[in-house]
Amino acid sequence: MIKVYGMPTCPYCDYIYEQIKGREDEFQYINIGENIRNMSAFTRLRDTNPVFDRMKAIGDVGIPAFVLEDGSVTIDPADVGLIEFGSV
């Protein structure tokens, strides 16, 4: 199952959420604004994974973020078969 870190106040995350609704067997959406546990999990991921280096350098949060079943991380929706906000 692919974990998707995001939050509903993020338009990019909301766009992804709409694509994965009803696909709970493939994707687990983790709202980082819902509770401190979710935020901490995302913060640990962001602070330790070089995938986020560019996002941090430009002052971006780095969501939506995707953790694949093998543990690899990406911020590119296309890597998990989804469409990025504003690309169509």
PyMOL Python script that loads the backbone (N, CA, C, O; Angstrom):
from pymol import cmd

cmd.read_pdbstr("""\
ATOM      1  N   MET A   1       0.848  -1.176   0.000  1.00  0.00           N
ATOM      2  CA  MET A   1       0.000   0.000   0.000  1.00  0.00           C
ATOM      3  C   MET A   1       0.899   1.246   0.000  1.00  0.00           C
ATOM      4  O   MET A   1       1.912   1.282   0.698  1.00  0.00           O
ATOM      5  N   ILE A   2       0.535   2.238  -0.764  1.00  0.00           N
ATOM      6  CA  ILE A   2       1.274   3.492  -0.846  1.00  0.00           C
ATOM      7  C   ILE A   2       0.709   4.469   0.177  1.00  0.00           C
ATOM      8  O   ILE A   2      -0.496   4.718   0.216  1.00  0.00           O
ATOM      9  N   LYS A   3       1.594   5.018   1.001  1.00  0.00           N
ATOM     10  CA  LYS A   3       1.186   6.042   1.967  1.00  0.00           C
ATOM     11  C   LYS A   3       1.294   7.404   1.286  1.00  0.00           C
ATOM     12  O   LYS A   3       2.283   7.698   0.614  1.00  0.00           O
ATOM     13  N   VAL A   4       0.275   8.221   1.469  1.00  0.00           N
ATOM     14  CA  VAL A   4       0.259   9.566   0.915  1.00  0.00           C
ATOM     15  C   VAL A   4       0.159  10.547   2.074  1.00  0.00           C
ATOM     16  O   VAL A   4      -0.840  10.566   2.793  1.00  0.00           O
ATOM     17  N   TYR A   5       1.193  11.362   2.255  1.00  0.00           N
ATOM     18  CA  TYR A   5       1.162  12.397   3.286  1.00  0.00           C
ATOM     19  C   TYR A   5       0.671  13.690   2.658  1.00  0.00           C
ATOM     20  O   TYR A   5       1.176  14.124   1.622  1.00  0.00           O
ATOM     21  N   GLY A   6      -0.325  14.303   3.299  1.00  0.00           N
ATOM     22  CA  GLY A   6      -0.874  15.558   2.796  1.00  0.00           C
ATOM     23  C   GLY A   6      -1.774  16.186   3.835  1.00  0.00           C
ATOM     24  O   GLY A   6      -1.844  15.731   4.977  1.00  0.00           O
ATOM     25  N   MET A   7      -2.463  17.242   3.424  1.00  0.00           N
ATOM     26  CA  MET A   7      -3.470  17.847   4.297  1.00  0.00           C
ATOM     27  C   MET A   7      -4.496  18.568   3.438  1.00  0.00           C
ATOM     28  O   MET A   7      -4.170  19.053   2.355  1.00  0.00           O
ATOM     29  N   PRO A   8      -5.745  18.645   3.918  1.00  0.00           N
ATOM     30  CA  PRO A   8      -6.837  19.162   3.105  1.00  0.00           C
ATOM     31  C   PRO A   8      -6.728  20.645   2.751  1.00  0.00           C
ATOM     32  O   PRO A   8      -7.391  21.092   1.815  1.00  0.00           O
ATOM     33  N   THR A   9      -5.926  21.410   3.456  1.00  0.00           N
ATOM     34  CA  THR A   9      -5.783  22.829   3.127  1.00  0.00           C
ATOM     35  C   THR A   9      -4.776  23.063   2.003  1.00  0.00           C
ATOM     36  O   THR A   9      -4.575  24.201   1.578  1.00  0.00           O
ATOM     37  N   CYS A  10      -4.156  22.017   1.528  1.00  0.00           N
ATOM     38  CA  CYS A  10      -3.184  22.084   0.429  1.00  0.00           C
ATOM     39  C   CYS A  10      -3.893  21.715  -0.873  1.00  0.00           C
ATOM     40  O   CYS A  10      -4.370  20.587  -1.002  1.00  0.00           O
ATOM     41  N   PRO A  11      -3.977  22.633  -1.847  1.00  0.00           N
ATOM     42  CA  PRO A  11      -4.688  22.312  -3.087  1.00  0.00           C
ATOM     43  C   PRO A  11      -4.048  21.167  -3.868  1.00  0.00           C
ATOM     44  O   PRO A  11      -4.751  20.417  -4.545  1.00  0.00           O
ATOM     45  N   TYR A  12      -2.742  21.023  -3.784  1.00  0.00           N
ATOM     46  CA  TYR A  12      -2.051  19.936  -4.472  1.00  0.00           C
ATOM     47  C   TYR A  12      -2.430  18.592  -3.844  1.00  0.00           C
ATOM     48  O   TYR A  12      -2.637  17.599  -4.541  1.00  0.00           O
ATOM     49  N   CYS A  13      -2.514  18.587  -2.511  1.00  0.00           N
ATOM     50  CA  CYS A  13      -2.907  17.373  -1.784  1.00  0.00           C
ATOM     51  C   CYS A  13      -4.366  17.029  -2.043  1.00  0.00           C
ATOM     52  O   CYS A  13      -4.711  15.861  -2.221  1.00  0.00           O
ATOM     53  N   ASP A  14      -5.210  18.033  -2.065  1.00  0.00           N
ATOM     54  CA  ASP A  14      -6.627  17.821  -2.309  1.00  0.00           C
ATOM     55  C   ASP A  14      -6.851  17.210  -3.688  1.00  0.00           C
ATOM     56  O   ASP A  14      -7.707  16.341  -3.857  1.00  0.00           O
ATOM     57  N   TYR A  15      -6.089  17.661  -4.660  1.00  0.00           N
ATOM     58  CA  TYR A  15      -6.183  17.134  -6.023  1.00  0.00           C
ATOM     59  C   TYR A  15      -5.801  15.646  -6.033  1.00  0.00           C
ATOM     60  O   TYR A  15      -6.450  14.838  -6.698  1.00  0.00           O
ATOM     61  N   ILE A  16      -4.757  15.299  -5.301  1.00  0.00           N
ATOM     62  CA  ILE A  16      -4.347  13.898  -5.191  1.00  0.00           C
ATOM     63  C   ILE A  16      -5.401  13.087  -4.446  1.00  0.00           C
ATOM     64  O   ILE A  16      -5.741  11.977  -4.854  1.00  0.00           O
ATOM     65  N   TYR A  17      -5.913  13.642  -3.358  1.00  0.00           N
ATOM     66  CA  TYR A  17      -6.922  12.944  -2.557  1.00  0.00           C
ATOM     67  C   TYR A  17      -8.130  12.566  -3.418  1.00  0.00           C
ATOM     68  O   TYR A  17      -8.663  11.463  -3.293  1.00  0.00           O
ATOM     69  N   GLU A  18      -8.554  13.468  -4.277  1.00  0.00           N
ATOM     70  CA  GLU A  18      -9.703  13.182  -5.153  1.00  0.00           C
ATOM     71  C   GLU A  18      -9.422  12.005  -6.079  1.00  0.00           C
ATOM     72  O   GLU A  18     -10.336  11.261  -6.435  1.00  0.00           O
ATOM     73  N   GLN A  19      -8.168  11.836  -6.467  1.00  0.00           N
ATOM     74  CA  GLN A  19      -7.803  10.730  -7.358  1.00  0.00           C
ATOM     75  C   GLN A  19      -7.738   9.380  -6.641  1.00  0.00           C
ATOM     76  O   GLN A  19      -7.909   8.332  -7.264  1.00  0.00           O
ATOM     77  N   ILE A  20      -7.492   9.410  -5.337  1.00  0.00           N
ATOM     78  CA  ILE A  20      -7.333   8.140  -4.620  1.00  0.00           C
ATOM     79  C   ILE A  20      -8.558   7.749  -3.795  1.00  0.00           C
ATOM     80  O   ILE A  20      -8.598   6.662  -3.218  1.00  0.00           O
ATOM     81  N   LYS A  21      -9.558   8.631  -3.738  1.00  0.00           N
ATOM     82  CA  LYS A  21     -10.789   8.278  -3.020  1.00  0.00           C
ATOM     83  C   LYS A  21     -11.354   6.982  -3.582  1.00  0.00           C
ATOM     84  O   LYS A  21     -11.447   6.804  -4.796  1.00  0.00           O
ATOM     85  N   GLY A  22     -11.730   6.084  -2.682  1.00  0.00           N
ATOM     86  CA  GLY A  22     -12.285   4.806  -3.107  1.00  0.00           C
ATOM     87  C   GLY A  22     -11.228   3.778  -3.478  1.00  0.00           C
ATOM     88  O   GLY A  22     -11.558   2.664  -3.884  1.00  0.00           O
ATOM     89  N   ARG A  23      -9.968   4.144  -3.342  1.00  0.00           N
ATOM     90  CA  ARG A  23      -8.870   3.240  -3.692  1.00  0.00           C
ATOM     91  C   ARG A  23      -8.051   2.903  -2.433  1.00  0.00           C
ATOM     92  O   ARG A  23      -6.823   2.835  -2.478  1.00  0.00           O
ATOM     93  N   GLU A  24      -8.755   2.695  -1.318  1.00  0.00           N
ATOM     94  CA  GLU A  24      -8.100   2.457  -0.043  1.00  0.00           C
ATOM     95  C   GLU A  24      -7.279   1.171  -0.029  1.00  0.00           C
ATOM     96  O   GLU A  24      -6.431   0.991   0.845  1.00  0.00           O
ATOM     97  N   ASP A  25      -7.519   0.284  -0.978  1.00  0.00           N
ATOM     98  CA  ASP A  25      -6.718  -0.928  -1.064  1.00  0.00           C
ATOM     99  C   ASP A  25      -5.342  -0.652  -1.675  1.00  0.00           C
ATOM    100  O   ASP A  25      -4.439  -1.482  -1.571  1.00  0.00           O
ATOM    101  N   GLU A  26      -5.178   0.532  -2.322  1.00  0.00           N
ATOM    102  CA  GLU A  26      -3.916   0.905  -2.948  1.00  0.00           C
ATOM    103  C   GLU A  26      -3.197   2.025  -2.198  1.00  0.00           C
ATOM    104  O   GLU A  26      -1.967   2.051  -2.140  1.00  0.00           O
ATOM    105  N   PHE A  27      -3.974   2.956  -1.621  1.00  0.00           N
ATOM    106  CA  PHE A  27      -3.416   4.163  -1.020  1.00  0.00           C
ATOM    107  C   PHE A  27      -3.954   4.374   0.388  1.00  0.00           C
ATOM    108  O   PHE A  27      -5.129   4.132   0.665  1.00  0.00           O
ATOM    109  N   GLN A  28      -3.071   4.831   1.272  1.00  0.00           N
ATOM    110  CA  GLN A  28      -3.462   5.249   2.615  1.00  0.00           C
ATOM    111  C   GLN A  28      -3.156   6.736   2.722  1.00  0.00           C
ATOM    112  O   GLN A  28      -1.990   7.131   2.682  1.00  0.00           O
ATOM    113  N   TYR A  29      -4.182   7.563   2.859  1.00  0.00           N
ATOM    114  CA  TYR A  29      -3.993   9.010   2.970  1.00  0.00           C
ATOM    115  C   TYR A  29      -3.774   9.372   4.431  1.00  0.00           C
ATOM    116  O   TYR A  29      -4.596   9.051   5.289  1.00  0.00           O
ATOM    117  N   ILE A  30      -2.674  10.034   4.706  1.00  0.00           N
ATOM    118  CA  ILE A  30      -2.336  10.434   6.068  1.00  0.00           C
ATOM    119  C   ILE A  30      -2.371  11.956   6.134  1.00  0.00           C
ATOM    120  O   ILE A  30      -1.513  12.637   5.574  1.00  0.00           O
ATOM    121  N   ASN A  31      -3.373  12.472   6.826  1.00  0.00           N
ATOM    122  CA  ASN A  31      -3.557  13.916   6.983  1.00  0.00           C
ATOM    123  C   ASN A  31      -2.594  14.400   8.071  1.00  0.00           C
ATOM    124  O   ASN A  31      -2.802  14.119   9.251  1.00  0.00           O
ATOM    125  N   ILE A  32      -1.547  15.121   7.681  1.00  0.00           N
ATOM    126  CA  ILE A  32      -0.537  15.540   8.654  1.00  0.00           C
ATOM    127  C   ILE A  32      -1.044  16.628   9.595  1.00  0.00           C
ATOM    128  O   ILE A  32      -0.418  16.900  10.619  1.00  0.00           O
ATOM    129  N   GLY A  33      -2.158  17.246   9.263  1.00  0.00           N
ATOM    130  CA  GLY A  33      -2.736  18.256  10.130  1.00  0.00           C
ATOM    131  C   GLY A  33      -3.749  17.705  11.114  1.00  0.00           C
ATOM    132  O   GLY A  33      -4.253  18.436  11.966  1.00  0.00           O
ATOM    133  N   GLU A  34      -4.046  16.430  11.001  1.00  0.00           N
ATOM    134  CA  GLU A  34      -5.079  15.814  11.836  1.00  0.00           C
ATOM    135  C   GLU A  34      -4.640  15.634  13.288  1.00  0.00           C
ATOM    136  O   GLU A  34      -5.424  15.848  14.213  1.00  0.00           O
ATOM    137  N   ASN A  35      -3.386  15.242  13.478  1.00  0.00           N
ATOM    138  CA  ASN A  35      -2.883  15.065  14.846  1.00  0.00           C
ATOM    139  C   ASN A  35      -1.360  15.129  14.853  1.00  0.00           C
ATOM    140  O   ASN A  35      -0.718  15.061  13.805  1.00  0.00           O
ATOM    141  N   ILE A  36      -0.802  15.258  16.033  1.00  0.00           N
ATOM    142  CA  ILE A  36       0.641  15.417  16.175  1.00  0.00           C
ATOM    143  C   ILE A  36       1.402  14.168  15.753  1.00  0.00           C
ATOM    144  O   ILE A  36       2.530  14.262  15.271  1.00  0.00           O
ATOM    145  N   ARG A  37       0.795  13.004  15.931  1.00  0.00           N
ATOM    146  CA  ARG A  37       1.453  11.757  15.516  1.00  0.00           C
ATOM    147  C   ARG A  37       1.698  11.751  14.006  1.00  0.00           C
ATOM    148  O   ARG A  37       2.786  11.393  13.554  1.00  0.00           O
ATOM    149  N   ASN A  38       0.698  12.144  13.235  1.00  0.00           N
ATOM    150  CA  ASN A  38       0.859  12.189  11.781  1.00  0.00           C
ATOM    151  C   ASN A  38       1.889  13.243  11.372  1.00  0.00           C
ATOM    152  O   ASN A  38       2.718  13.003  10.494  1.00  0.00           O
ATOM    153  N   MET A  39       1.828  14.413  12.017  1.00  0.00           N
ATOM    154  CA  MET A  39       2.786  15.475  11.705  1.00  0.00           C
ATOM    155  C   MET A  39       4.211  15.038  12.042  1.00  0.00           C
ATOM    156  O   MET A  39       5.138  15.293  11.272  1.00  0.00           O
ATOM    157  N   SER A  40       4.386  14.389  13.175  1.00  0.00           N
ATOM    158  CA  SER A  40       5.714  13.922  13.576  1.00  0.00           C
ATOM    159  C   SER A  40       6.260  12.884  12.607  1.00  0.00           C
ATOM    160  O   SER A  40       7.441  12.916  12.259  1.00  0.00           O
ATOM    161  N   ALA A  41       5.409  11.967  12.171  1.00  0.00           N
ATOM    162  CA  ALA A  41       5.844  10.946  11.218  1.00  0.00           C
ATOM    163  C   ALA A  41       6.313  11.600   9.919  1.00  0.00           C
ATOM    164  O   ALA A  41       7.343  11.222   9.360  1.00  0.00           O
ATOM    165  N   PHE A  42       5.547  12.583   9.445  1.00  0.00           N
ATOM    166  CA  PHE A  42       5.947  13.263   8.219  1.00  0.00           C
ATOM    167  C   PHE A  42       7.227  14.078   8.429  1.00  0.00           C
ATOM    168  O   PHE A  42       8.115  14.072   7.576  1.00  0.00           O
ATOM    169  N   THR A  43       7.319  14.765   9.542  1.00  0.00           N
ATOM    170  CA  THR A  43       8.500  15.592   9.824  1.00  0.00           C
ATOM    171  C   THR A  43       9.762  14.740   9.884  1.00  0.00           C
ATOM    172  O   THR A  43      10.796  15.131   9.343  1.00  0.00           O
ATOM    173  N   ARG A  44       9.692  13.583  10.533  1.00  0.00           N
ATOM    174  CA  ARG A  44      10.844  12.672  10.564  1.00  0.00           C
ATOM    175  C   ARG A  44      11.234  12.244   9.154  1.00  0.00           C
ATOM    176  O   ARG A  44      12.415  12.216   8.810  1.00  0.00           O
ATOM    177  N   LEU A  45      10.239  11.914   8.348  1.00  0.00           N
ATOM    178  CA  LEU A  45      10.497  11.506   6.968  1.00  0.00           C
ATOM    179  C   LEU A  45      11.156  12.647   6.198  1.00  0.00           C
ATOM    180  O   LEU A  45      12.153  12.441   5.507  1.00  0.00           O
ATOM    181  N   ARG A  46      10.603  13.834   6.317  1.00  0.00           N
ATOM    182  CA  ARG A  46      11.100  15.004   5.587  1.00  0.00           C
ATOM    183  C   ARG A  46      12.507  15.392   6.029  1.00  0.00           C
ATOM    184  O   ARG A  46      13.334  15.791   5.209  1.00  0.00           O
ATOM    185  N   ASP A  47      12.771  15.272   7.320  1.00  0.00           N
ATOM    186  CA  ASP A  47      14.067  15.692   7.846  1.00  0.00           C
ATOM    187  C   ASP A  47      15.189  14.704   7.562  1.00  0.00           C
ATOM    188  O   ASP A  47      16.362  15.063   7.663  1.00  0.00           O
ATOM    189  N   THR A  48      14.855  13.473   7.212  1.00  0.00           N
ATOM    190  CA  THR A  48      15.887  12.452   7.028  1.00  0.00           C
ATOM    191  C   THR A  48      16.026  11.955   5.597  1.00  0.00           C
ATOM    192  O   THR A  48      16.950  11.196   5.306  1.00  0.00           O
ATOM    193  N   ASN A  49      15.145  12.354   4.707  1.00  0.00           N
ATOM    194  CA  ASN A  49      15.183  11.823   3.352  1.00  0.00           C
ATOM    195  C   ASN A  49      15.627  12.898   2.361  1.00  0.00           C
ATOM    196  O   ASN A  49      15.027  13.971   2.308  1.00  0.00           O
ATOM    197  N   PRO A  50      16.673  12.623   1.574  1.00  0.00           N
ATOM    198  CA  PRO A  50      17.185  13.618   0.628  1.00  0.00           C
ATOM    199  C   PRO A  50      16.211  14.001  -0.486  1.00  0.00           C
ATOM    200  O   PRO A  50      16.424  15.001  -1.171  1.00  0.00           O
ATOM    201  N   VAL A  51      15.151  13.224  -0.676  1.00  0.00           N
ATOM    202  CA  VAL A  51      14.132  13.574  -1.674  1.00  0.00           C
ATOM    203  C   VAL A  51      13.572  14.977  -1.408  1.00  0.00           C
ATOM    204  O   VAL A  51      13.166  15.680  -2.334  1.00  0.00           O
ATOM    205  N   PHE A  52      13.558  15.369  -0.137  1.00  0.00           N
ATOM    206  CA  PHE A  52      12.971  16.647   0.252  1.00  0.00           C
ATOM    207  C   PHE A  52      13.958  17.816   0.240  1.00  0.00           C
ATOM    208  O   PHE A  52      13.561  18.949   0.514  1.00  0.00           O
ATOM    209  N   ASP A  53      15.216  17.573  -0.065  1.00  0.00           N
ATOM    210  CA  ASP A  53      16.222  18.637  -0.002  1.00  0.00           C
ATOM    211  C   ASP A  53      15.852  19.851  -0.850  1.00  0.00           C
ATOM    212  O   ASP A  53      15.964  20.987  -0.390  1.00  0.00           O
ATOM    213  N   ARG A  54      15.418  19.620  -2.069  1.00  0.00           N
ATOM    214  CA  ARG A  54      15.043  20.734  -2.949  1.00  0.00           C
ATOM    215  C   ARG A  54      13.844  21.490  -2.393  1.00  0.00           C
ATOM    216  O   ARG A  54      13.815  22.721  -2.413  1.00  0.00           O
ATOM    217  N   MET A  55      12.857  20.752  -1.899  1.00  0.00           N
ATOM    218  CA  MET A  55      11.666  21.393  -1.341  1.00  0.00           C
ATOM    219  C   MET A  55      12.035  22.278  -0.147  1.00  0.00           C
ATOM    220  O   MET A  55      11.561  23.408  -0.033  1.00  0.00           O
ATOM    221  N   LYS A  56      12.871  21.761   0.726  1.00  0.00           N
ATOM    222  CA  LYS A  56      13.298  22.535   1.890  1.00  0.00           C
ATOM    223  C   LYS A  56      14.086  23.768   1.460  1.00  0.00           C
ATOM    224  O   LYS A  56      13.935  24.836   2.054  1.00  0.00           O
ATOM    225  N   ALA A  57      14.921  23.632   0.436  1.00  0.00           N
ATOM    226  CA  ALA A  57      15.748  24.745  -0.037  1.00  0.00           C
ATOM    227  C   ALA A  57      14.904  25.903  -0.567  1.00  0.00           C
ATOM    228  O   ALA A  57      15.300  27.064  -0.464  1.00  0.00           O
ATOM    229  N   ILE A  58      13.741  25.583  -1.132  1.00  0.00           N
ATOM    230  CA  ILE A  58      12.887  26.648  -1.679  1.00  0.00           C
ATOM    231  C   ILE A  58      11.769  27.037  -0.709  1.00  0.00           C
ATOM    232  O   ILE A  58      10.892  27.829  -1.052  1.00  0.00           O
ATOM    233  N   GLY A  59      11.806  26.475   0.505  1.00  0.00           N
ATOM    234  CA  GLY A  59      10.824  26.829   1.529  1.00  0.00           C
ATOM    235  C   GLY A  59       9.494  26.138   1.374  1.00  0.00           C
ATOM    236  O   GLY A  59       8.493  26.601   1.919  1.00  0.00           O
ATOM    237  N   ASP A  60       9.455  25.034   0.639  1.00  0.00           N
ATOM    238  CA  ASP A  60       8.220  24.277   0.439  1.00  0.00           C
ATOM    239  C   ASP A  60       8.129  23.169   1.483  1.00  0.00           C
ATOM    240  O   ASP A  60       9.148  22.678   1.967  1.00  0.00           O
ATOM    241  N   VAL A  61       6.922  22.785   1.822  1.00  0.00           N
ATOM    242  CA  VAL A  61       6.710  21.740   2.823  1.00  0.00           C
ATOM    243  C   VAL A  61       7.075  20.365   2.260  1.00  0.00           C
ATOM    244  O   VAL A  61       7.678  19.545   2.953  1.00  0.00           O
ATOM    245  N   GLY A  62       6.710  20.119   1.007  1.00  0.00           N
ATOM    246  CA  GLY A  62       7.008  18.827   0.396  1.00  0.00           C
ATOM    247  C   GLY A  62       5.850  17.860   0.396  1.00  0.00           C
ATOM    248  O   GLY A  62       6.043  16.645   0.367  1.00  0.00           O
ATOM    249  N   ILE A  63       4.643  18.401   0.426  1.00  0.00           N
ATOM    250  CA  ILE A  63       3.451  17.550   0.322  1.00  0.00           C
ATOM    251  C   ILE A  63       2.711  17.899  -0.959  1.00  0.00           C
ATOM    252  O   ILE A  63       2.770  19.041  -1.416  1.00  0.00           O
ATOM    253  N   PRO A  64       2.031  16.956  -1.528  1.00  0.00           N
ATOM    254  CA  PRO A  64       1.902  15.569  -1.111  1.00  0.00           C
ATOM    255  C   PRO A  64       3.219  14.806  -1.301  1.00  0.00           C
ATOM    256  O   PRO A  64       3.992  15.071  -2.221  1.00  0.00           O
ATOM    257  N   ALA A  65       3.437  13.866  -0.407  1.00  0.00           N
ATOM    258  CA  ALA A  65       4.601  12.985  -0.468  1.00  0.00           C
ATOM    259  C   ALA A  65       4.103  11.546  -0.446  1.00  0.00           C
ATOM    260  O   ALA A  65       3.081  11.238   0.166  1.00  0.00           O
ATOM    261  N   PHE A  66       4.830  10.683  -1.115  1.00  0.00           N
ATOM    262  CA  PHE A  66       4.403   9.302  -1.286  1.00  0.00           C
ATOM    263  C   PHE A  66       5.485   8.353  -0.794  1.00  0.00           C
ATOM    264  O   PHE A  66       6.649   8.475  -1.175  1.00  0.00           O
ATOM    265  N   VAL A  67       5.095   7.406   0.056  1.00  0.00           N
ATOM    266  CA  VAL A  67       6.004   6.360   0.514  1.00  0.00           C
ATOM    267  C   VAL A  67       5.522   5.055  -0.101  1.00  0.00           C
ATOM    268  O   VAL A  67       4.428   4.577   0.201  1.00  0.00           O
ATOM    269  N   LEU A  68       6.346   4.492  -0.958  1.00  0.00           N
ATOM    270  CA  LEU A  68       5.991   3.266  -1.657  1.00  0.00           C
ATOM    271  C   LEU A  68       6.160   2.051  -0.758  1.00  0.00           C
ATOM    272  O   LEU A  68       6.762   2.132   0.312  1.00  0.00           O
ATOM    273  N   GLU A  69       5.625   0.933  -1.204  1.00  0.00           N
ATOM    274  CA  GLU A  69       5.649  -0.290  -0.407  1.00  0.00           C
ATOM    275  C   GLU A  69       7.064  -0.738  -0.060  1.00  0.00           C
ATOM    276  O   GLU A  69       7.275  -1.367   0.977  1.00  0.00           O
ATOM    277  N   ASP A  70       8.033  -0.422  -0.914  1.00  0.00           N
ATOM    278  CA  ASP A  70       9.421  -0.809  -0.640  1.00  0.00           C
ATOM    279  C   ASP A  70      10.145   0.186   0.265  1.00  0.00           C
ATOM    280  O   ASP A  70      11.329   0.018   0.555  1.00  0.00           O
ATOM    281  N   GLY A  71       9.425   1.230   0.713  1.00  0.00           N
ATOM    282  CA  GLY A  71      10.004   2.226   1.605  1.00  0.00           C
ATOM    283  C   GLY A  71      10.598   3.430   0.900  1.00  0.00           C
ATOM    284  O   GLY A  71      10.972   4.405   1.552  1.00  0.00           O
ATOM    285  N   SER A  72      10.690   3.378  -0.419  1.00  0.00           N
ATOM    286  CA  SER A  72      11.223   4.525  -1.146  1.00  0.00           C
ATOM    287  C   SER A  72      10.216   5.669  -1.110  1.00  0.00           C
ATOM    288  O   SER A  72       9.016   5.455  -0.940  1.00  0.00           O
ATOM    289  N   VAL A  73      10.725   6.884  -1.272  1.00  0.00           N
ATOM    290  CA  VAL A  73       9.912   8.091  -1.142  1.00  0.00           C
ATOM    291  C   VAL A  73      10.001   8.908  -2.409  1.00  0.00           C
ATOM    292  O   VAL A  73      11.063   9.013  -3.023  1.00  0.00           O
ATOM    293  N   THR A  74       8.872   9.490  -2.798  1.00  0.00           N
ATOM    294  CA  THR A  74       8.840  10.388  -3.957  1.00  0.00           C
ATOM    295  C   THR A  74       7.856  11.514  -3.679  1.00  0.00           C
ATOM    296  O   THR A  74       6.934  11.378  -2.875  1.00  0.00           O
ATOM    297  N   ILE A  75       8.076  12.617  -4.359  1.00  0.00           N
ATOM    298  CA  ILE A  75       7.121  13.722  -4.300  1.00  0.00           C
ATOM    299  C   ILE A  75       6.480  13.938  -5.665  1.00  0.00           C
ATOM    300  O   ILE A  75       5.772  14.921  -5.882  1.00  0.00           O
ATOM    301  N   ASP A  76       6.734  13.013  -6.577  1.00  0.00           N
ATOM    302  CA  ASP A  76       6.184  13.092  -7.925  1.00  0.00           C
ATOM    303  C   ASP A  76       4.978  12.163  -8.056  1.00  0.00           C
ATOM    304  O   ASP A  76       5.137  10.943  -8.034  1.00  0.00           O
ATOM    305  N   PRO A  77       3.768  12.728  -8.194  1.00  0.00           N
ATOM    306  CA  PRO A  77       2.571  11.883  -8.309  1.00  0.00           C
ATOM    307  C   PRO A  77       2.637  10.876  -9.457  1.00  0.00           C
ATOM    308  O   PRO A  77       2.056   9.795  -9.361  1.00  0.00           O
ATOM    309  N   ALA A  78       3.330  11.214 -10.532  1.00  0.00           N
ATOM    310  CA  ALA A  78       3.435  10.303 -11.672  1.00  0.00           C
ATOM    311  C   ALA A  78       4.125   8.998 -11.290  1.00  0.00           C
ATOM    312  O   ALA A  78       3.857   7.959 -11.892  1.00  0.00           O
ATOM    313  N   ASP A  79       5.007   9.040 -10.302  1.00  0.00           N
ATOM    314  CA  ASP A  79       5.708   7.836  -9.860  1.00  0.00           C
ATOM    315  C   ASP A  79       4.761   6.801  -9.256  1.00  0.00           C
ATOM    316  O   ASP A  79       5.105   5.622  -9.169  1.00  0.00           O
ATOM    317  N   VAL A  80       3.572   7.234  -8.839  1.00  0.00           N
ATOM    318  CA  VAL A  80       2.586   6.312  -8.273  1.00  0.00           C
ATOM    319  C   VAL A  80       1.324   6.240  -9.128  1.00  0.00           C
ATOM    320  O   VAL A  80       0.276   5.773  -8.682  1.00  0.00           O
ATOM    321  N   GLY A  81       1.448   6.715 -10.369  1.00  0.00           N
ATOM    322  CA  GLY A  81       0.337   6.608 -11.311  1.00  0.00           C
ATOM    323  C   GLY A  81      -0.739   7.660 -11.165  1.00  0.00           C
ATOM    324  O   GLY A  81      -1.868   7.447 -11.607  1.00  0.00           O
ATOM    325  N   LEU A  82      -0.419   8.796 -10.552  1.00  0.00           N
ATOM    326  CA  LEU A  82      -1.394   9.870 -10.356  1.00  0.00           C
ATOM    327  C   LEU A  82      -1.001  11.090 -11.174  1.00  0.00           C
ATOM    328  O   LEU A  82       0.114  11.175 -11.690  1.00  0.00           O
ATOM    329  N   ILE A  83      -1.923  12.024 -11.284  1.00  0.00           N
ATOM    330  CA  ILE A  83      -1.717  13.239 -12.077  1.00  0.00           C
ATOM    331  C   ILE A  83      -1.451  14.408 -11.151  1.00  0.00           C
ATOM    332  O   ILE A  83      -2.166  14.616 -10.170  1.00  0.00           O
ATOM    333  N   GLU A  84      -0.418  15.167 -11.472  1.00  0.00           N
ATOM    334  CA  GLU A  84      -0.062  16.345 -10.664  1.00  0.00           C
ATOM    335  C   GLU A  84      -1.020  17.499 -10.919  1.00  0.00           C
ATOM    336  O   GLU A  84      -1.479  17.697 -12.044  1.00  0.00           O
ATOM    337  N   PHE A  85      -1.317  18.249  -9.884  1.00  0.00           N
ATOM    338  CA  PHE A  85      -2.168  19.429  -9.962  1.00  0.00           C
ATOM    339  C   PHE A  85      -1.639  20.376 -11.040  1.00  0.00           C
ATOM    340  O   PHE A  85      -0.451  20.697 -11.066  1.00  0.00           O
ATOM    341  N   GLY A  86      -2.525  20.815 -11.919  1.00  0.00           N
ATOM    342  CA  GLY A  86      -2.167  21.794 -12.941  1.00  0.00           C
ATOM    343  C   GLY A  86      -1.484  21.230 -14.164  1.00  0.00           C
ATOM    344  O   GLY A  86      -1.071  21.989 -15.040  1.00  0.00           O
ATOM    345  N   SER A  87      -1.350  19.903 -14.250  1.00  0.00           N
ATOM    346  CA  SER A  87      -0.639  19.328 -15.398  1.00  0.00           C
ATOM    347  C   SER A  87      -1.566  18.946 -16.554  1.00  0.00           C
ATOM    348  O   SER A  87      -1.093  18.574 -17.628  1.00  0.00           O
ATOM    349  N   VAL A  88      -2.877  19.035 -16.341  1.00  0.00           N
ATOM    350  CA  VAL A  88      -3.803  18.707 -17.430  1.00  0.00           C
ATOM    351  C   VAL A  88      -4.555  19.915 -17.900  1.00  0.00           C
ATOM    352  O   VAL A  88      -5.376  19.815 -18.812  1.00  0.00           O
TER     353      VAL A  88
END
""", "prot")
cmd.dss("prot")
cmd.show_as("cartoon", "prot")
cmd.util.cbc("prot")
cmd.orient("prot")
